[in-house]
Amino acid sequence: MDKHIVYIVTDSNRTYLEVGYCTDINAKLQEIQGVVGGLFSATPKLNNVVFLEEFDSKEQAVLRQYQLRSFTRMQRERLIRMKNPNWLNLKPFPARTENKKVVVYA
């Protein structure tokens, strides 16, 4: 069963708070970080996931996404501080698929 994720991602200065929905957070973050500005060259680099919520159904997740998008900035910040008071990056690390051989030179 797929997990449906609603997230809030921000830049390093916390200037932008972007709300989104996905089923694979790692793939979505790679997509967000790979965006190159077409019209404007100074697009924000959204790289810190500061809020995550998981849902069992897509309908619940999309409803929560619309709810969070209608929040003011102050409400979003308050929600983030309740679950992540230090605004730490909650980006999950991808599972390692290959076993790399480590060579240590003494």
N, CA, C and O of each residue as an XYZ file, in Angstrom:
424
protein
N       0.842     -1.184      0.000
C       0.000      0.000      0.000
C       0.887      1.248      0.000
O       1.791      1.376      0.826
N       0.624      2.145     -0.916
C       1.421      3.361     -1.022
C       1.109      4.308      0.114
O      -0.021      4.387      0.598
N       2.143      5.029      0.528
C       1.924      6.085      1.498
C       1.901      7.405      0.750
O       2.711      7.634     -0.148
N       0.995      8.249      1.114
C       0.824      9.544      0.478
C       1.338     10.601      1.443
O       0.943     10.636      2.608
N       2.222     11.462      0.949
C       2.946     12.392      1.810
C       2.614     13.824      1.437
O       2.624     14.195      0.263
N       2.318     14.626      2.457
C       2.187     16.071      2.304
C       3.400     16.675      2.992
O       3.719     16.315      4.125
N       4.074     17.591      2.311
C       5.327     18.126      2.832
C       5.349     19.641      2.705
O       4.609     20.229      1.916
N       6.215     20.259      3.500
C       6.543     21.672      3.345
C       8.048     21.737      3.172
O       8.804     21.217      3.993
N       8.470     22.377      2.101
C       9.889     22.505      1.790
C      10.235     23.994      1.755
O       9.416     24.823      1.359
N      11.456     24.319      2.174
C      11.881     25.707      2.232
C      13.315     25.838      1.747
O      14.008     24.841      1.541
N      13.750     27.073      1.569
C      15.138     27.319      1.196
C      15.962     27.525      2.457
O      15.423     27.462      3.562
N      17.251     27.769      2.311
C      18.127     27.880      3.480
C      17.840     29.122      4.318
O      18.149     29.141      5.509
N      17.259     30.151      3.725
C      16.936     31.370      4.471
C      15.511     31.390      5.005
O      15.102     32.357      5.646
N      14.760     30.338      4.748
C      13.353     30.230      5.146
C      12.494     31.331      4.520
O      11.510     31.772      5.114
N      12.862     31.757      3.350
C      12.106     32.795      2.664
C      10.839     32.228      2.047
O       9.779     32.850      2.117
N      10.944     31.055      1.445
C       9.816     30.425      0.779
C       9.370     29.208      1.574
O      10.196     28.456      2.091
N       8.054     29.019      1.670
C       7.474     27.820      2.275
C       6.537     27.218      1.239
O       5.435     27.723      1.025
N       6.969     26.156      0.606
C       6.217     25.546     -0.481
C       5.563     24.263      0.016
O       6.235     23.401      0.582
N       4.247     24.133     -0.196
C       3.488     22.951      0.224
C       3.289     22.062     -0.992
O       3.004     22.547     -2.087
N       3.441     20.754     -0.792
C       3.263     19.839     -1.904
C       2.793     18.472     -1.458
O       2.726     18.173     -0.265
N       2.465     17.641     -2.449
C       1.986     16.282     -2.223
C       2.776     15.339     -3.129
O       3.066     15.674     -4.277
N       3.123     14.158     -2.610
C       3.808     13.155     -3.429
C       3.641     11.782     -2.784
O       3.128     11.652     -1.673
N       4.085     10.770     -3.510
C       4.110      9.419     -2.949
C       5.537      8.954     -2.697
O       5.758      8.026     -1.918
N       6.510      9.590     -3.350
C       7.923      9.260     -3.149
C       8.677     10.558     -2.891
O       8.947     11.318     -3.820
N       9.014     10.809     -1.635
C       9.613     12.088     -1.248
C      11.009     12.255     -1.835
O      11.385     13.369     -2.199
N      11.781     11.188     -1.936
C      13.133     11.305     -2.497
C      13.100     11.705     -3.970
O      13.875     12.561     -4.397
N      12.217     11.098     -4.740
C      12.102     11.445     -6.156
C      11.605     12.876     -6.322
O      12.064     13.597     -7.208
N      10.681     13.281     -5.482
C      10.147     14.642     -5.568
C      11.219     15.673     -5.234
O      11.292     16.716     -5.884
N      12.049     15.399     -4.233
C      13.120     16.331     -3.879
C      14.147     16.450     -4.995
O      14.651     17.542     -5.258
N      14.460     15.349     -5.649
C      15.381     15.418     -6.785
C      14.778     16.244     -7.913
O      15.484     16.986     -8.596
N      13.468     16.112     -8.106
C      12.785     16.897     -9.134
C      12.808     18.387     -8.789
O      13.058     19.222     -9.658
N      12.548     18.719     -7.526
C      12.533     20.117     -7.093
C      13.923     20.724     -7.209
O      14.063     21.852     -7.680
N      14.942     20.001     -6.791
C      16.305     20.528     -6.816
C      16.861     20.602     -8.230
O      17.804     21.352     -8.482
N      16.298     19.839     -9.150
C      16.772     19.855    -10.524
C      16.125     20.916    -11.386
O      16.469     21.042    -12.561
N      15.194     21.685    -10.835
C      14.501     22.717    -11.605
C      15.459     23.858    -11.906
O      16.106     24.402    -11.011
N      15.535     24.207    -13.171
C      16.365     25.330    -13.594
C      15.424     26.440    -14.032
O      14.479     26.206    -14.785
N      15.690     27.650    -13.554
C      14.828     28.780    -13.878
C      14.834     29.092    -15.358
O      15.895     29.270    -15.957
N      13.646     29.158    -15.952
C      13.564     29.482    -17.359
C      13.507     30.979    -17.580
O      14.351     31.533    -18.285
N      12.541     31.632    -17.000
C      12.369     33.062    -17.188
C      13.271     33.854    -16.254
O      13.899     34.832    -16.658
N      13.326     33.426    -15.016
C      14.148     34.112    -14.027
C      15.302     33.193    -13.643
O      15.099     32.000    -13.416
N      16.475     33.727    -13.572
C      17.631     32.892    -13.245
C      17.804     32.722    -11.745
O      18.523     31.823    -11.308
N      17.162     33.566    -10.950
C      17.331     33.517     -9.498
C      16.172     32.769     -8.843
O      15.519     33.302     -7.945
N      15.913     31.543     -9.284
C      14.860     30.755     -8.657
C      15.350     30.249     -7.312
O      16.535     29.949     -7.163
N      14.461     30.146     -6.326
C      14.895     29.702     -4.999
C      15.321     28.239     -5.018
O      14.742     27.422     -5.734
N      16.326     27.922     -4.234
C      16.795     26.543     -4.119
C      16.115     25.926     -2.904
O      16.578     26.073     -1.773
N      15.021     25.241     -3.153
C      14.256     24.623     -2.081
C      14.888     23.276     -1.762
O      14.782     22.332     -2.545
N      15.547     23.189     -0.607
C      16.289     21.969     -0.304
C      16.067     21.441      1.102
O      16.628     20.400      1.445
N      15.281     22.106      1.927
C      15.062     21.646      3.296
C      13.605     21.236      3.485
O      12.698     22.061      3.374
N      13.392     19.961      3.770
C      12.051     19.483      4.103
C      11.871     19.704      5.598
O      12.566     19.087      6.406
N      10.945     20.578      5.969
C      10.785     20.917      7.381
C       9.496     20.366      7.977
O       9.286     20.469      9.185
N       8.621     19.779      7.145
C       7.359     19.243      7.644
C       6.934     18.085      6.756
O       6.961     18.191      5.529
N       6.540     16.976      7.382
C       6.048     15.801      6.664
C       4.831     15.240      7.377
O       4.807     15.155      8.604
N       3.824     14.860      6.609
C       2.671     14.127      7.137
C       2.355     13.001      6.166
O       2.312     13.210      4.954
N       2.135     11.810      6.700
C       1.815     10.656      5.863
C       0.345     10.302      6.016
O      -0.218     10.392      7.107
N      -0.270      9.897      4.906
C      -1.674      9.515      4.886
C      -1.824      8.186      4.167
O      -0.986      7.807      3.348
N      -2.912      7.481      4.488
C      -3.173      6.194      3.858
C      -3.875      6.339      2.516
O      -3.703      5.500      1.631
N      -4.665      7.395      2.359
C      -5.395      7.570      1.109
C      -5.011      8.873      0.430
O      -4.621      9.844      1.078
N      -5.128      8.870     -0.875
C      -4.790     10.049     -1.665
C      -5.754     11.193     -1.367
O      -5.348     12.354     -1.335
N      -7.018     10.872     -1.152
C      -8.021     11.907     -0.902
C      -7.698     12.696      0.360
O      -7.803     13.923      0.373
N      -7.305     11.993      1.422
C      -6.945     12.681      2.667
C      -5.730     13.572      2.463
O      -5.693     14.699      2.957
N      -4.740     13.073      1.738
C      -3.512     13.837      1.518
C      -3.774     15.084      0.681
O      -3.261     16.157      0.997
N      -4.556     14.958     -0.370
C      -4.852     16.111     -1.222
C      -5.683     17.136     -0.457
O      -5.478     18.340     -0.610
N      -6.609     16.669      0.356
C      -7.406     17.582      1.177
C      -6.519     18.347      2.154
O      -6.696     19.550      2.343
N      -5.572     17.657      2.773
C      -4.643     18.317      3.704
C      -3.729     19.295      2.962
O      -3.406     20.360      3.488
N      -3.318     18.942      1.762
C      -2.481     19.838      0.969
C      -3.226     21.137      0.675
O      -2.660     22.218      0.834
N      -4.475     21.049      0.253
C      -5.259     22.259     -0.014
C      -5.462     23.070      1.254
O      -5.454     24.300      1.223
N      -5.643     22.373      2.370
C      -5.808     23.067      3.647
C      -4.536     23.837      4.006
O      -4.607     24.998      4.410
N      -3.372     23.195      3.859
C      -2.110     23.862      4.184
C      -1.801     25.001      3.214
O      -1.209     26.004      3.611
N      -2.186     24.860      1.972
C      -1.961     25.938      1.005
C      -2.801     27.165      1.325
O      -2.416     28.287      0.997
N      -3.937     26.958      1.958
C      -4.781     28.106      2.305
C      -4.318     28.791      3.589
O      -4.794     29.877      3.920
N      -3.395     28.163      4.311
C      -2.864     28.769      5.537
C      -2.050     30.012      5.198
O      -1.477     30.123      4.114
N      -2.012     30.937      6.142
C      -1.110     32.077      6.011
C       0.302     31.619      6.361
O       0.498     30.513      6.865
N       1.265     32.462      6.095
C       2.651     32.112      6.412
C       2.814     31.876      7.908
O       3.510     30.947      8.318
N       2.181     32.707      8.719
C       2.290     32.573     10.172
C       1.723     31.232     10.636
O       2.294     30.594     11.520
N       0.613     30.803     10.054
C       0.025     29.520     10.426
C       0.934     28.358     10.017
O       1.065     27.381     10.754
N       1.554     28.466      8.853
C       2.482     27.412      8.417
C       3.690     27.347      9.340
O       4.124     26.260      9.721
N       4.239     28.510      9.701
C       5.392     28.529     10.606
C       5.028     27.937     11.962
O       5.820     27.202     12.551
N       3.855     28.246     12.452
C       3.410     27.712     13.740
C       3.279     26.193     13.671
O       3.660     25.491     14.608
N       2.744     25.688     12.570
C       2.599     24.242     12.380
C       3.969     23.561     12.324
O       4.161     22.497     12.913
N       4.909     24.172     11.622
C       6.261     23.611     11.533
C       6.916     23.600     12.905
O       7.541     22.610     13.284
N       6.781     24.686     13.651
C       7.423     24.769     14.971
C       6.829     23.786     15.974
O       7.510     23.385     16.917
N       5.570     23.393     15.786
C       4.976     22.399     16.688
C       5.649     21.038     16.518
O       5.898     20.345     17.505
N       5.942     20.649     15.283
C       6.524     19.331     15.024
C       8.035     19.356     14.857
O       8.696     18.342     15.080
N       8.592     20.495     14.468
C      10.019     20.599     14.183
C      10.503     21.963     14.677
O      10.736     22.860     13.867
N      10.659     22.134     15.993
C      10.950     23.465     16.546
C      12.258     24.083     16.069
O      12.373     25.308     16.048
N      13.238     23.286     15.689
C      14.523     23.829     15.239
C      14.645     23.903     13.723
O      15.714     24.221     13.202
N      13.571     23.614     13.020
C      13.531     23.664     11.564
C      14.628     22.779     10.961
O      15.289     23.177     10.002
N      14.817     21.593     11.515
C      15.815     20.663     10.993
C      15.330     20.065      9.675
O      14.127     19.981      9.426
N      16.258     19.658      8.852
C      15.920     19.036      7.579
C      15.442     17.614      7.843
O      16.189     16.808      8.399
N      14.225     17.297      7.459
C      13.635     15.983      7.699
C      13.749     15.070      6.484
O      13.047     14.063      6.395
N      14.619     15.412      5.559
C      14.762     14.628      4.335
C      15.190     13.210      4.675
O      16.236     13.005      5.292
N      14.383     12.226      4.273
C      14.782     10.838      4.517
C      15.907     10.444      3.572
O      15.944     10.859      2.413
N      16.806      9.650      4.084
C      17.919      9.198      3.266
C      17.467      8.026      2.409
O      16.775      7.137      2.905
N      17.840      8.001      1.142
C      17.442      6.886      0.281
C      18.147      5.598      0.684
O      19.276      5.615      1.175
N      17.472      4.504      0.472
C      18.057      3.204      0.799
C      19.194      2.913     -0.169
O      19.082      3.148     -1.372
N      20.271      2.406      0.367
C      21.420      2.076     -0.476
C      21.142      0.771     -1.198
O      20.812     -0.242     -0.582
N      21.279      0.815     -2.490
C      20.994     -0.381     -3.274
C      22.252     -1.157     -3.621
O      22.199     -2.376     -3.785
N      23.369     -0.483     -3.732
C      24.597     -1.186     -4.073
C      25.528     -1.213     -2.867
O      25.492     -0.326     -2.015
N      26.340     -2.222     -2.814
C      27.333     -2.328     -1.754
C      28.669     -1.866     -2.313
O      29.255     -2.523     -3.173
N      29.131     -0.757     -1.826
C      30.413     -0.243     -2.286
C      31.519     -0.827     -1.427
O      31.392     -0.946     -0.208
N      32.586     -1.182     -2.079
C      33.727     -1.720     -1.376
C      34.564     -0.555     -0.872
O      34.921      0.340     -1.638
N      34.865     -0.571      0.386
C      35.641      0.501      0.990
C      37.078      0.042      1.107
O      37.368     -1.034      1.631
N      37.965      0.872      0.611
C      39.386      0.567      0.677
C      40.033      1.577      1.602
O      39.878      2.785      1.428
N      40.756      1.075      2.584
C      41.430      1.949      3.539
C      42.922      1.830      3.314
O      43.485      0.736      3.356
N      43.547      2.954      3.076
C      44.992      2.988      2.911
C      45.614      3.474      4.201
O      45.279      4.553      4.689
N      46.512      2.688      4.752
C      47.137      3.061      6.019
C      48.479      3.698      5.815
O      49.139      4.072      6.785
